[in-house]
Structure formats: structure tokens, C-alpha cells
Amino acid sequence: MLQRLIIRTAAPLFLAAIAACQPDTSKTESKQAAADSSATATVANTPQTTPVAIIFDTDCGPDYDDVGALAVLHALTDRGESQILGIVSSNLHPLVVPTVDVINTYFGRPNLPIGAPKTKGVNLDAWQHWPDSLVAKYPHDAKTTAQAPDAVALYRKILAAQADTSVTIVTVGFLTNLRNLLESKADANSQLDGKELVRRKVKQWVCMGGKFPAGKEFNIEKDAASSKIAIDNWPTPVLFSGFEIGEKVKTGLRLIKVGAKDSPVRHAFAINIPMAKEDKNGRMSWDQTAVLVAVRGAAPYYDLQKGKFITKADGSNGWQDDPNGMHTRLVQKIPPDSVAYQIETLMMHQSQKPVNGQ
């Protein structure tokens, strides 16, 4: 009970601290906004002629950048730049699907399909207990992750209904679902097995995972066996946003200071940022970078390096440059603060009524 009380009171205390202690950043933010405007005007102000069709695969819970990534995705969808086909959880924890439903409902999309694994997998809570705070405070219908439809069945249903080579899958969590999808058999939705269905329907997989040029990263490591199978056997191009990319992109302070008061996105960051000294300048934005480039492309934010992701049994990885490789990784181009400003602006987007519930 005491722990919950501390969590519930952390946000207002932190907001007061910001008001009292944070230096006036208006001039800095104004200069930053001007610089970012010139750097990304063409990309940011010209919606895609055809929205990027996205399936979003999240572990929403161990970290809260998933909430930021969902906000970015909904904001881009409201702008006509993307279309959310469905969302799947890669985390078995009971509050993942209800938390995702909170965010979807806030952004006016309460009926988006959400799936979850029906096999063994990773089950991780958030040590700050922020998901239960969001679920207690904001409207949603989903009761528990276990009641959600099977993630693989949802993947297959969505993919089968889409045009060939039209879907982008974005993973910001464990690769359990993608392994299970590749290993799936023909069903009522498609006579193709999983790998062939992916080959036909998926244009690109954007993966927040790995550490480059070599290292060990959380999303890949936690279900290392599934990571190895999914990456080694994926039949279409894969773009990796590595640990080192999102690590430098700090967001959340501006959101807390001037974001919408009723936003569950703001609430999540206000709860969590004061709990870790490493977040004093904002939370690292691993998942948001993956969504940003999945929808808008790498330019002007990042350069690209083609090659091969080297999987290892312990969940670590290496990288081999190869101009003809099926894998690509992001490489820093513009300053991370400029990327952060663009991402946080999208995170601050307020909910709008969607067109035709999409």
C-alpha cells in the first residue's frame, strides 16, 4: 500500500518541482523548434500520399517508452501518415493489453484489435507500477492480457487481408510473436504458412533491438531463442533501431511541463521520470525512434548502414557490413536533441476523433 501511495503521489510532486526548479527553457526551445523546423519541414509537413500500414508489437510495461511510441503512432495516424492495423503484446503480464487499450481509447480508437501470446513467453511487470495507475485512472474495456485474442491468429488475419508487400511491422519488445508467426501453419485466413505469408504481405520489419556494432540489448536478450529464429529466418528487409540510437534521444520533460493535463501519456512520464536519476534530463526514447522511421523513413533523421545482424544464443549480437545485406541499421545523422524535439511534439499530440474509427 505504501508503495502504491508513493507512486500515486509522485506525479504532482514532480510537477511542482519542475515549476519551482526548472530553468526557463522558452528561448532554448524556440531556437530548437526553429532548427528542427528547417531540418524536417518537408518530412514533417507533407503527409504520406498513402498512409503506412502498421502492425505494432509491444512489450508495454517493463519500460514506459512504449507509451510514448504509441502516442507517436496515434499522432502520425491522425495526420494521415500512418494507419494502425492492429497491436499485439509480446509480454504476458496481465496489465499490458489493458494499458494499450487505455492509450488507444484516449486517442479515439477503442476498437483497435489487440492480440497477445498464447504460448510460453516473457512476463514482466514495471517496477514503478505505472501500468496499474493508468488502468485505474483512464477509460478502457480490456480486463487482462490473457483474455486478448491470440497474437499469431491476429497477425495472420490482418496480413491476409492486406495488399501484397504493403505492411510494416514495428516491434519494440520481445520477438516471441514473430517467431510464432514464422512457424505458423495455414489456417482459415490464409493457405500460406507463416514465412510465406510474411514474404508476400510484409514490406518491412522495423525492430527496436540490438546494440551496434556489437553488444547485448534487452528486447533481443529476454527471449533470445525467439530472437535468433525470427531474425535469422525473416524473409523481407529488416531495419534495426539499436540501443545506441534511442539512448541519446531524451523526451518527457516538455510533455510533463506543458502537455495536456488529461493525457495518460503525460501521466506515465510524470510518474516515472522522478523515480530514476538517469532520467533527470528525460527518458531515453528507444521505441519512439522505431515508430518515427517506420512511418516517415530514416531521412532526415538518420543515415543507413546495410549489412547482416549477427545473432548469438545468449541474446547478444554483432554486425557485419554488407552492401547487399537484407538488414539495415540506423546511424546518427542530425543531433539527437533535434530528433527528440520532433518526437516529443508528436507525444504531446491531443486526441482527435478518428475518421471511420481508423
C-alpha positions in Angstrom: 0.0 0.0 0.0 2.8 2.4 0.9 4.5 1.7 -2.5 1.3 2.4 -4.4 0.8 5.6 -2.4 4.3 6.8 -3.3 3.6 6.1 -6.9 0.2 7.9 -7.0 1.7 11.0 -5.4 4.9 11.1 -7.3 3.4 12.9 -10.4 2.0 16.0 -8.6 5.1 16.4 -6.5 7.3 16.2 -9.6 5.2 18.8 -11.4 5.6 21.2 -8.6 9.3 20.6 -8.6 9.5 21.3 -12.3 7.7 24.6 -11.8 9.9 25.7 -9.0 13.3 24.5 -10.1 13.5 24.0 -13.8 15.2 26.9 -15.6 13.3 28.9 -18.2 13.8 27.0 -21.4 11.5 29.0 -23.6 14.3 30.7 -25.5 16.2 27.4 -25.9 13.0 25.6 -27.0 12.2 28.4 -29.5 15.7 28.1 -31.1 15.4 24.3 -31.1 12.0 24.5 -32.7 13.3 26.8 -35.5 16.3 24.5 -36.1 14.1 21.4 -36.2 11.6 23.1 -38.5 14.2 23.8 -41.1 15.7 20.3 -40.7 12.5 18.4 -41.1 10.0 20.7 -42.8 9.5 18.6 -45.9 9.1 15.4 -44.0 7.0 16.7 -41.1 4.6 18.9 -43.1 3.9 16.6 -46.0 1.8 13.6 -45.1 2.4 10.4 -47.0 0.2 10.1 -50.1 -0.6 6.5 -48.9 -0.6 6.0 -45.2 2.0 3.5 -43.9 0.1 0.4 -42.8 1.4 -0.6 -39.3 1.1 -3.6 -37.0 2.7 -2.5 -33.7 4.2 -5.3 -31.5 4.9 -4.1 -27.9 6.0 -5.3 -24.5 4.4 -2.3 -22.9 5.3 -2.5 -19.2 8.9 -3.0 -18.3 9.6 0.5 -19.7 7.3 3.4 -20.5 8.8 4.5 -23.8 6.2 2.1 -25.3 3.5 4.6 -24.2 5.5 7.4 -25.9 5.8 5.2 -29.1 2.0 4.5 -29.1 1.4 8.2 -28.8 3.7 9.0 -31.7 1.9 6.3 -33.8 -1.6 7.7 -33.0 -0.4 11.2 -33.7 1.0 10.2 -37.1 -2.2 8.3 -37.9 -4.3 11.4 -37.0 -2.0 13.3 -39.5 -2.8 10.8 -42.2 0.8 9.5 -42.3 0.0 6.0 -41.0 -2.8 3.5 -40.5 -2.9 1.3 -37.4 -4.0 -2.2 -38.5 -3.6 -3.8 -35.1 -1.5 -4.0 -31.9 0.0 -7.1 -30.3 1.6 -7.7 -27.0 4.8 -9.6 -26.7 4.6 -9.5 -22.9 2.3 -11.9 -21.0 1.9 -9.6 -18.0 -1.9 -9.1 -17.2 -1.8 -5.3 -17.5 -0.2 -5.0 -20.9 -3.3 -5.2 -23.0 -5.4 -3.0 -20.6 -2.6 -0.4 -20.7 -2.5 -0.4 -24.5 -6.3 -0.1 -24.5 -6.1 2.9 -22.3 -3.9 4.7 -24.9 -6.0 3.6 -27.8 -9.2 4.8 -26.1 -7.6 8.2 -25.2 -6.8 8.7 -28.9 -10.3 7.8 -30.0 -9.5 4.3 -31.3 -11.0 2.0 -28.6 -11.9 -0.8 -31.1 -8.4 -1.4 -32.5 -7.7 -5.2 -32.4 -5.2 -6.2 -29.7 -3.6 -9.6 -29.5 -1.3 -11.4 -27.1 0.8 -14.6 -27.0 -0.9 -17.9 -26.2 2.4 -19.7 -25.8 5.2 -19.5 -23.2 6.9 -16.2 -23.2 8.2 -13.3 -21.1 6.1 -12.0 -18.3 7.4 -8.7 -16.9 5.9 -6.1 -14.7 7.0 -2.5 -14.4 8.9 -1.9 -11.1 7.4 1.6 -10.8 3.8 0.1 -11.1 2.8 2.8 -13.6 0.5 0.5 -15.7 -1.9 -0.1 -12.8 -2.0 3.6 -12.2 -3.1 4.2 -15.8 -5.6 1.4 -15.8 -7.1 2.7 -12.5 -7.5 6.2 -13.8 -8.4 6.1 -17.5 -11.2 4.5 -19.5 -10.7 1.2 -21.2 -12.5 -2.1 -21.8 -9.8 -4.8 -21.8 -9.6 -6.6 -18.5 -6.5 -8.6 -18.8 -3.8 -9.7 -21.3 -4.9 -13.3 -21.1 -8.3 -12.5 -22.5 -6.9 -10.9 -25.7 -7.1 -12.9 -28.9 -4.1 -15.0 -30.0 -1.4 -12.8 -31.4 -0.4 -15.1 -34.2 -4.1 -15.6 -35.3 -4.4 -11.8 -35.3 -1.2 -11.3 -37.3 -2.4 -13.9 -39.9 -5.9 -12.4 -40.1 -4.6 -8.8 -40.6 -1.8 -9.8 -43.1 -4.1 -12.0 -45.2 -6.5 -9.1 -45.7 -3.8 -6.6 -46.9 -2.3 -6.0 -50.3 0.9 -7.7 -51.2 4.1 -6.0 -49.9 2.1 -3.4 -48.1 2.5 -3.9 -44.3 5.2 -2.6 -42.0 5.6 -4.5 -38.7 7.2 -2.5 -35.9 8.5 -4.4 -32.9 9.5 -2.6 -29.7 9.6 -5.6 -27.4 10.4 -9.3 -27.5 10.3 -11.3 -30.7 8.1 -14.1 -29.4 5.2 -13.3 -31.7 7.4 -13.0 -34.8 8.9 -16.4 -34.2 5.5 -17.9 -33.7 4.2 -16.2 -36.8 7.0 -17.6 -38.9 6.4 -21.1 -37.6 2.6 -20.9 -38.0 0.7 -23.2 -40.5 -2.0 -22.5 -43.0 -5.4 -21.6 -41.4 -8.8 -20.2 -42.3 -7.3 -16.8 -43.0 -4.6 -18.0 -45.5 -3.4 -21.2 -47.1 0.1 -19.9 -46.8 2.4 -20.9 -44.0 3.7 -18.1 -41.7 7.0 -17.5 -43.6 5.3 -17.3 -47.0 2.6 -15.1 -45.7 5.2 -12.7 -44.3 7.1 -12.8 -47.6 4.0 -11.9 -49.6 2.5 -9.3 -47.3 5.2 -7.6 -45.3 7.1 -4.7 -46.9 9.5 -4.1 -44.0 10.0 -5.1 -40.4 11.3 -2.2 -38.2 12.9 -3.6 -35.0 13.9 -1.7 -31.9 16.5 -4.2 -30.9 20.2 -4.9 -30.8 23.2 -2.8 -29.9 25.7 -1.8 -32.6 28.3 -2.6 -33.7 28.1 -5.3 -31.0 26.6 -5.8 -27.6 23.6 -7.1 -25.7 20.2 -5.4 -25.7 17.1 -6.1 -23.6 14.5 -6.8 -26.3 16.7 -9.3 -28.1 18.1 -10.9 -24.9 14.9 -11.6 -22.9 13.6 -14.2 -25.4 16.9 -15.0 -27.1 15.8 -18.2 -28.7 12.8 -16.5 -30.5 15.0 -13.5 -31.4 17.5 -15.8 -33.2 14.8 -17.7 -35.1 12.9 -14.6 -36.1 15.9 -12.6 -37.3 17.7 -15.4 -39.0 14.7 -16.6 -40.9 12.8 -13.3 -41.7 12.2 -13.2 -45.5 11.8 -9.4 -46.0 14.0 -6.4 -45.3 14.6 -5.6 -41.6 15.6 -2.1 -40.2 17.1 -2.0 -36.7 17.0 1.0 -34.4 19.7 0.0 -31.9 20.1 0.7 -28.3 22.6 3.5 -29.1 20.1 5.4 -31.2 17.3 5.8 -28.6 19.7 6.1 -25.7 20.6 9.6 -26.8 17.1 10.8 -27.6 15.6 12.2 -24.3 12.0 13.1 -24.0 9.3 13.7 -21.4 10.2 16.9 -19.5 8.4 19.2 -22.0 5.5 16.8 -22.1 5.1 16.9 -18.4 5.5 20.7 -18.2 3.1 21.8 -20.9 1.3 18.6 -22.2 -2.4 18.0 -21.9 -3.5 17.6 -18.3 -5.8 14.7 -19.1 -3.2 12.7 -21.1 -2.3 9.2 -19.9 0.9 9.6 -21.9 1.9 12.6 -19.7 0.7 10.8 -16.6 3.0 7.8 -17.4 6.1 10.1 -17.8 5.2 12.2 -14.7 5.1 9.0 -12.6 8.3 7.5 -13.9 10.8 10.3 -14.6 11.3 11.3 -10.9 12.0 7.7 -9.9 15.3 7.3 -11.7 18.3 9.7 -11.6 19.3 8.7 -15.1 16.0 10.2 -16.4 16.6 13.7 -14.9 17.1 15.1 -18.5 14.2 13.0 -19.9 13.6 9.3 -20.7 15.6 7.6 -23.4 13.3 7.1 -26.4 14.2 3.8 -27.9 10.7 2.8 -29.1 9.7 6.2 -30.4 12.6 6.2 -32.8 11.5 2.9 -34.4 7.9 4.3 -34.9 9.2 7.5 -36.4 11.4 5.9 -39.0 8.8 3.2 -39.8 6.4 5.9 -40.8 8.5 8.8 -42.1 11.6 7.0 -43.2 15.2 7.4 -41.9 15.8 10.8 -43.6 16.5 13.4 -42.5 17.0 12.0 -39.0 19.4 9.1 -39.6 21.8 7.6 -42.1 21.5 3.9 -43.0 24.1 1.1 -42.9 23.3 -2.1 -44.8 24.6 -5.4 -43.6 23.8 -8.5 -41.5 22.6 -8.7 -37.9 24.7 -11.5 -36.3 22.5 -13.3 -33.7 24.0 -15.2 -30.8 22.5 -17.8 -28.5 22.9 -15.7 -25.4 20.9 -12.8 -26.8 23.9 -10.6 -27.7 24.6 -9.6 -31.3 27.2 -8.5 -33.7 27.0 -6.7 -37.1 28.7 -7.3 -40.5 28.6 -4.6 -43.1 27.3 -5.8 -46.4 26.0 -3.5 -49.2 23.8 -6.3 -50.4 22.5 -7.4 -47.0 18.8 -7.8 -46.1 19.4 -5.9 -42.8 19.9 -2.2 -42.3 20.6 -0.2 -39.1 20.2 3.4 -38.2 23.2 5.6 -37.8 23.1 9.0 -36.1 22.9 11.9 -38.5 21.3 15.0 -37.1 21.7 15.9 -33.3 19.7 13.6 -31.0 18.1 16.7 -29.4 16.6 17.6 -32.8 15.1 14.2 -33.1 13.8 14.4 -29.5 12.0 17.6 -30.2 10.2 16.1 -33.2 9.3 13.0 -31.2 8.1 14.9 -28.1 6.0 17.2 -30.2 4.2 14.1 -31.5 3.9 12.6 -28.0 2.1 15.8 -26.9 -0.5 15.4 -29.6 -4.0 15.6 -28.2 -6.7 13.1 -29.0 -8.9 13.6 -32.0 -11.9 11.8 -33.2 -10.7 9.4 -35.9 -12.2 9.1 -39.4 -14.4 6.0 -39.7 -12.9 4.6 -36.5 -9.5 4.1 -38.1 
